[in-house]
Amino acid sequence: MLLAVLVSCLPVLAGLALAMAPGLRQANSGHWHRVVLALATAVVLMLMLPSAVQTVGWAALGVFAAAFAIPAALEHLRPGHAGHPGAAHDTADHNDALDIELGFAGLLLHQAIEGAELGAIFAVGQTGPAVALVLSLHTVPLVAAVLHGCVLETGVRGGLWRGLFLVLTTALGVVGGQLAGGTLAGLQPWVSAAVGGLLLHTLWHTWTDGEHRPAA
């Protein structure tokens, strides 16, 4: 079980280290910022969404679209969205912070389910550590992009604590997966679709914030 936890948590630690890199700690982080967000967006659109659609059909696309659109719709329904400039600025800051927290919550769910999936892989013994590590590598840009947004909103300490919480959640998922075996397999595609839409919404906001926010 220790090997399963280590293999599953290494990509999370790599993403955390990338988000903590000096080049990503400031809002105007140039090429680092764009590369990490582009990689994370590619993971969502080219891996998470197609895998969910292939497994459960086009209904996964509807879940993905809803998870992407609902947070944006809620932003427009909040009081002060179209008010005077000061209120609009305060509301925008509130929306940015909420987007980051929603993205982090979605990533937590993703890590819990993925940890369980990798734990089940180790439990059945059909594939080795190398295969499990390859499967979890897509986590690196997702963690780096979301924690980058957390660092911009809450500072380095806030990003670090959230990263460690992701590691703990992944480890607990692995333990649960080894105990539950393959019983959670049917849930994974739906979680991937929903979390993918939520993460894409967060990544879009993080991208635009990083482009327009002045350097620290």
N, C-alpha and C positions, 0 to 999 in steps of 0.2 A: 504493500500500500504506500510506503514511503516513496518508492520510485515513481508511482503514478502521480502522487501529489507534486513531486519535484518537476516531472516532465510537464505537467499541466500548468504549474505556476511560473515556470521560467519565462514563457512569452509575456505574461502579465508584468513580471519584474523588468523585462526588456522594454516594454512599453512605458513603464513608470520611469525608468532611467532615461529614455528618450525625451519624455515630457519634462524631466528635470534638467535636461541639458541647457547650458547657458543660452544657446541659440534659440531655444523655444520659450524661455521664461519671460520674454518681453512681448508686448502686443505686436510691435512691428518686427516680426522675426523673419521677414524676407523669404528666401528660398526654403528654409527648413519648414516654415509654416505651411507653405503651399504644397511641398512634397508630402508631408505627413497627412494633410487633409485630403490630397488627391488619392493617396494610397488607401486611406480609410473609406473614402467614397467608392473607390473601385471594389473594395472588399464587399461593401453593401450591395452594389448594383451588379457585380459580376460573379459573386460567390453566394452570399446569403440569400438574396431574392431568387436567382435561378434554381438553387438547391431546394428551396421551399416549394416553388412552383412545380418542379419535377417530381417531388415527393407527394404532395397533396393536391396538385392541380391548380387551376387558375383562381380558385377561391383565396389562395395565399396572396395573390396580387391585390385583391380587395382589402385584405387585412393590412397589407403593407401600405396601400394608399390611404386608408383610414388613419393609421398610426402616424403617417406623415402630415395629413391635412388637419386633423383635429386640434393639435396644439396651435397651429397657425390660426385656425378659426377662433379658438378661445382668446387669442391675443386681441383680436378685433372686437370681441364682445366685452373686454374688461373696461370698466369706467376709466375715463381720462385718455382713452386711446386717441380721440380726435379733439382733445381740449386745447387749452392755451399752450404755448411752446414749452413752458416750464413743466406743466403736467405731462405733456407728451414725452419730454426728455426723461422724467422720472419713471413714466410707464415703460419706456423703452429699456431703461436700465433694469427695471423689475422683470420685464419679459426675458432679457438676456440671461439674468440669473436663474429664472425659472427654467429656461431652455437647457441650461447647463445641468441643473439638478435632474430634469427629466431624462436627459441623455445619460447621466450617470446611473440613475435608477434602472434604465433599460439595459445598460451595460452590466450592472450587477445581476440582473435576471439572466442575461446571456451567459455570463460566466458560471452562474449556478447550474444552468442546464448543460452547458458545454462541459463543465467539470464532471457532472453526472454521466454524460455520454462517454468521456474519456475513462472515467472510473469503471464503467461497464465494459469498455474495450479491454482494459487490463484484467477485469474479473473473469471474462470469458477466455482470455488468453489466446485469441485468434490472431492478434497482431502484436508486434513488438513495440518497444519504446520509441523507436525511430519513426514509425508510422504515426503513433499518437502525437509525437512532437510536430511532425509536418502538419497534421490536422489542426493543431492549435496555433500554428504560426500566424494565421490571419488575425489573431487577437492583438498582435503587436501594434499595428497602425491604429486599430480601434481604440485601444487603451491610451496610446500616445495622444491621439487627437482629442479625446474626451477629457483626459487629465490636463491637457494643454489649456482647454477652456476653463477648467477648474482653477488652474494656477492664475490665469488672468483675472478671474472673479474673486478668488479667496486667498491668493498668495501661495507661496511655495509650501508653507506648512499645511494649508488646506488641501492642496493637491497631493502632498505626500501621505497624509492620513487617508484620503480617499483611495489612493493607490494600494496602501496596505490593506484596506478593507476589501478591495477587489481580490487581492491575493488570498485573504482569509475565506472569502465567499467561494472562490474557485476550489480551494482545498476542501471545504465542507461539501461542495458539490461532488468532488471526487469520492469522498467517503460515502456519501449517499448513493452514488452510482454503483460503487462496489457492493453495497448492501442490497440495492434494489435490482441490480442486474439490468435487463433490457426493458423493464416495465415503463420507463419514461421515454422510450424511443418515439412513440407516436406524438408526443407533445413538442418535440424539438423543432419540426418544420414550422409550426404555427408560431412558436416563440421567435424563431429566426425572422419570419415575415414581419411580425409586430415590432420587434426590436430594431430590425433593419429600417423600417419607416421612421421610427422615433429617432434613431441615430442619424439618419439622413437629414431630418429636420434640424437637429442640433448641429450637425456638421456644416449645414448651409449657413446658419447663424454665426457659428464660430469663424467660418471663412470670411463673411462680410465684416464681422467685428474686427478681425485681425487686419483687414485691408484698410479700415477707416479709423480705427482707434489710434491716437498718437502714441509714439513710443514712450516707454516708462523711463 
